[in-house]
Amino acid sequence: MLSSIIKIAFTALALAAWQLFLQPLWNAWIESQGKAVGFGETALGWFLVLSAAWIVSSLVTRRIKRNG
């Protein structure tokens, strides 16, 4: 149960950071390449953030389970 809460918390933090800080940078970078931000670019951004959140939360919960 604790590991699920930790994973949800990491995902929520990652999504908030993406929405506030990283997505504008991502969109500006895509547009600087002369391309429009479409469905694929948006999906790739979300995939990268959710993958990173999943990896970090898995490492943290594994460490907590090992020590506790």
C-alpha positions as CSV (number, residue, x, y, z in Angstrom):
1,M,0.0,0.0,0.0
2,L,2.8,2.4,0.9
3,S,4.6,1.7,-2.4
4,S,1.4,2.5,-4.4
5,I,1.1,5.8,-2.6
6,I,4.7,6.6,-3.2
7,K,4.4,5.8,-6.9
8,I,1.3,7.9,-7.2
9,A,3.0,10.8,-5.5
10,F,6.0,10.6,-7.8
11,T,3.8,10.5,-10.8
12,A,1.8,13.5,-9.6
13,L,5.0,15.5,-8.9
14,A,6.4,14.6,-12.3
15,L,3.2,15.6,-14.1
16,A,3.1,18.9,-12.2
17,A,6.7,19.7,-13.1
18,W,6.1,18.8,-16.7
19,Q,3.0,21.0,-16.9
20,L,4.6,24.0,-15.2
21,F,8.3,23.9,-16.3
22,L,9.2,21.4,-18.9
23,Q,6.3,21.4,-21.4
24,P,6.8,25.1,-22.4
25,L,10.5,24.3,-23.0
26,W,9.6,21.1,-24.9
27,N,7.1,23.0,-27.1
28,A,9.6,25.8,-27.8
29,W,12.3,23.3,-28.8
30,I,9.9,21.5,-31.2
31,E,8.9,24.9,-32.7
32,S,12.5,26.0,-33.0
33,Q,13.1,23.0,-35.2
34,G,10.5,24.4,-37.6
35,K,7.8,21.9,-36.7
36,A,4.4,22.2,-35.2
37,V,3.5,20.6,-31.8
38,G,1.1,17.9,-32.7
39,F,-0.3,14.7,-31.3
40,G,3.0,12.7,-31.7
41,E,5.2,15.4,-30.1
42,T,2.7,15.7,-27.2
43,A,2.5,11.9,-26.7
44,L,6.3,11.6,-26.8
45,G,6.6,14.3,-24.1
46,W,4.1,12.6,-21.8
47,F,5.7,9.2,-22.4
48,L,9.1,10.5,-21.4
49,V,7.8,12.1,-18.2
50,L,5.7,9.1,-17.2
51,S,8.5,6.7,-17.9
52,A,11.0,8.8,-15.8
53,A,8.4,9.0,-12.9
54,W,7.8,5.2,-13.1
55,I,11.6,4.4,-13.0
56,V,12.3,6.8,-10.1
57,S,9.4,5.6,-8.1
58,S,10.3,2.0,-8.7
59,L,13.8,2.6,-7.5
60,V,12.6,4.5,-4.4
61,T,10.1,1.9,-3.4
62,R,12.6,-0.9,-4.0
63,R,15.0,0.8,-1.7
64,I,12.3,1.4,1.0
65,K,11.3,-2.3,0.8
66,R,14.9,-3.4,1.1
67,N,15.6,-1.2,4.1
68,G,12.3,-1.6,5.9
